[in-house]
Each structure stands twice: as C-alpha cells, then as structure tokens.
C-alpha cells in the first residue's frame, strides 16, 4: 500500500506521519527521495528484510527527483503487500505526467494550509490540542489565542506549550508571553 501526503501544512502532515509510525510495529526506514536513484526503487518497493515481516518505508520529496518520479508509476503496482510506503511531498508539480499517474494509483491525502475561512477550525483545534497537553481553555480564550498568533499550527502549538508551562491561561499571561503575529502588530 502506498500513501502520499502532500500539501503545505507541515504540522498536520507530520502529525499524520507520526501516527502511522507509532502504529507500525517496527522501525520505519526513511529516505530522501531527491537523492534516490532508479536502481534503489525495486529494493524499496519490493525488497524484503530478514529481520522483519513488514516494512514501513518513508520517502520525502521524491517529486523533486524527476528521473525517478517519472518512472515511479511503473513500480507502484509491483509494491509488495508486506511493505507500507509513505510518500511525503510538500509541493509537487501538479502539471507533470508523473503527478497525474501517481495520483491515480495511491491513496492521496492533502494537507492544505489554513486560510481565513478556517478560523473556527483553528479555534476548535486549539481547544482540543490544549486538552491533549492537560491545559483547560474555553472557546473565548482559544479564539483570543488564534487572533493573537494567527493560523499557523506550529506557532499555535508553541503558544500552547508556553501557556501550559505558566500553568495559567488568562488574557494577561497570553499578552505577556506570546508575541502577536505581524498583522496583530
């Protein structure tokens, strides 16, 4: 099975990847796709190991390697059932034949950046994320944090960690410890 993560939301993408790695019983094999050669593909997609019955192969930025990327569709259907492949690519060129062919043959999950219309989603995410680290926030305070920090999940997660360390979530502690985003300034 091949899953392809693409998009500019690196926070969500990393969280999804970590969930797969944690679920996998073994050690994930990681490769920089921009450095791979075509001769490596058969081993990655079909090769077995003596030490494990299943493999998790994570390949980042393979679409930047045009020589391998264009040939990848020929190898996808040959992927061993014992191997789970995770392709991670921030911004592949959607105009290429390789993109269109790979998209047809794999499970594609897109992770777009949050936009202005995702304000409510961001507030809900902040409340949920705060609960997961043991911090109690109401929606009003979460909305204040989103307004102050912006919609970048990395920045929001860092802000929540700072607030958690202070053990007090008030408007004043937020103003004192969390820098406002540029538009707030």
C-alpha positions in Angstrom: 0.0 0.0 0.0 1.3 3.4 -0.9 0.0 6.6 0.8 1.0 10.0 -0.5 0.9 13.1 1.8 1.1 16.4 0.0 0.5 20.0 0.9 2.0 22.9 2.7 0.6 22.2 6.2 3.7 20.6 7.5 2.3 20.4 11.1 -0.7 18.3 10.1 1.4 16.2 7.7 4.0 15.5 10.4 1.3 14.5 12.9 -0.3 12.1 10.4 3.1 10.6 9.7 3.9 10.2 13.4 0.6 8.4 13.8 1.5 5.9 11.1 5.0 5.4 12.6 3.6 4.8 16.1 1.0 2.3 14.7 3.7 0.4 12.9 5.3 -2.4 14.8 9.0 -1.9 13.9 11.4 0.7 12.7 10.5 2.9 9.9 13.0 3.3 7.1 13.4 6.9 5.9 14.8 8.1 2.6 15.4 11.4 0.9 13.7 11.0 -2.4 15.7 13.7 -4.1 18.9 11.6 -3.6 17.5 8.2 -4.7 18.5 6.6 -7.9 16.2 4.5 -10.1 18.1 1.4 -9.2 17.0 1.8 -5.5 13.3 1.7 -6.3 12.9 -2.2 -6.6 14.6 -2.7 -3.2 12.4 0.0 -1.6 9.1 -1.2 -3.0 9.6 -5.0 -3.4 12.6 -5.9 -1.2 12.2 -8.0 1.9 14.3 -8.0 5.0 15.4 -10.9 7.2 14.7 -9.0 10.4 11.0 -8.1 10.0 7.9 -9.4 8.2 6.6 -5.9 7.4 8.3 -2.7 6.4 7.4 0.9 6.6 9.3 3.0 4.0 9.0 6.8 4.2 10.3 8.7 1.2 10.4 12.5 1.3 10.5 14.9 -1.7 10.6 12.2 -4.4 8.9 14.5 -6.9 12.0 16.7 -6.9 13.9 13.8 -8.5 12.4 13.8 -12.0 14.3 10.7 -13.2 12.8 8.5 -10.5 9.5 10.4 -10.3 8.5 9.8 -13.9 9.3 6.0 -13.6 7.5 5.6 -10.3 4.1 4.7 -11.8 5.6 1.6 -13.4 6.7 0.4 -10.0 3.6 1.2 -7.8 1.6 -1.8 -8.9 4.6 -4.1 -8.1 4.8 -2.9 -4.4 4.9 -5.9 -2.1 1.9 -6.4 0.3 4.4 -6.6 3.2 5.6 -3.0 2.6 3.8 0.2 3.5 5.1 3.1 1.6 4.6 6.7 2.7 5.5 9.4 0.2 5.8 12.9 1.7 5.9 15.8 -0.7 5.2 19.5 0.1 4.6 21.0 -3.3 4.8 18.5 -6.2 4.4 19.9 -9.7 0.8 19.1 -10.5 1.3 19.6 -14.2 3.6 16.6 -14.7 2.6 13.3 -16.1 4.3 11.7 -13.1 2.0 13.6 -10.7 -1.1 12.6 -12.5 -0.1 8.9 -12.8 1.0 8.6 -9.2 -2.2 10.3 -8.0 -4.3 7.6 -9.8 -2.5 4.7 -8.1 -2.0 5.7 -4.5 -4.0 6.9 -1.5 -3.6 10.7 -1.7 -4.1 12.8 1.4 -3.7 16.6 1.0 -2.8 18.9 3.9 -3.5 22.5 2.8 -2.6 25.5 5.0 -5.4 27.0 6.9 -6.9 30.2 5.4 -9.1 32.9 6.8 -12.2 30.7 6.4 -10.7 28.2 8.8 -10.8 30.4 11.9 -13.5 28.3 13.6 -11.5 25.1 12.8 -8.4 26.7 14.3 -10.3 27.6 17.5 -11.6 24.1 17.8 -8.1 22.7 17.2 -6.6 24.9 19.9 -9.2 23.7 22.4 -8.6 20.1 21.5 -4.8 20.5 21.4 -4.8 22.2 24.8 -6.8 19.4 26.3 -4.4 16.9 24.9 -1.5 18.5 26.8 -3.5 19.0 30.0 -4.5 22.6 29.6 -8.1 23.7 30.1 -9.2 26.5 27.7 -12.6 27.9 26.9 -13.5 28.8 23.3 -13.3 32.5 24.0 -9.7 32.2 25.2 -8.8 29.9 22.3 -10.3 32.4 19.9 -8.1 35.1 21.5 -5.0 32.9 21.1 -5.8 32.3 17.4 -6.4 36.0 16.8 -3.1 36.9 18.5 -0.9 34.1 17.0 -2.6 33.6 13.6 -3.5 30.4 11.7 0.0 28.8 11.7 -0.3 25.5 13.6 3.4 25.4 14.5 3.0 28.8 16.1 -0.3 27.8 17.8 1.3 24.7 19.2 4.3 26.6 20.6 1.9 29.2 22.2 0.0 26.4 23.9 3.2 24.9 25.3 4.2 28.3 26.7 0.8 28.8 28.3 1.0 25.2 29.7 4.3 25.9 31.3 2.9 29.0 33.0 0.0 26.9 34.4 -2.3 29.9 34.0 -4.3 30.7 30.9 -5.5 34.3 31.0 -5.6 37.2 28.6 -2.9 38.9 30.6 -0.5 35.9 30.6 -1.1 35.4 26.9 -0.2 39.1 26.2 2.9 38.8 28.4 4.3 35.6 27.0 3.1 35.2 23.4 4.2 37.5 20.7 1.5 38.7 18.4 1.7 37.8 14.7 2.7 40.5 12.3 -0.9 41.5 11.3 -1.6 42.0 15.1 1.3 44.4 15.4 
